[in-house]
């Protein structure tokens, strides 16, 4: 958390406000939401997302935030997909798209 905007007091205040307003994960399966501990930019800042826009923020648990970052933003060595589902199955027959319902 050393890069702008995350190193600013403005971000820390906005983050706390979002977590207070929406204390449960917005990405978890409905009815099984976990407490939110992180705030995600729906459109990443590095892709032009507004870092301060309330409607670009989502309260989320660490697990869902990691999953979203890995599958959509190209983190952890995954290819960036820009919202398109990844088609196909791995060697064990599981869907390769981490957002597929089978993987949850």
Secondary structure, DSSP 8 states (H G I E B T S, - for coil): --STTTTSHHHHHHHHHHHHH--B-SSS-TT---B--EEEESS-GGGT--TT-GGGEEEE-HHHHHHHHHHHS--TT----TT----SB-TTS-BS-TTSGGG-
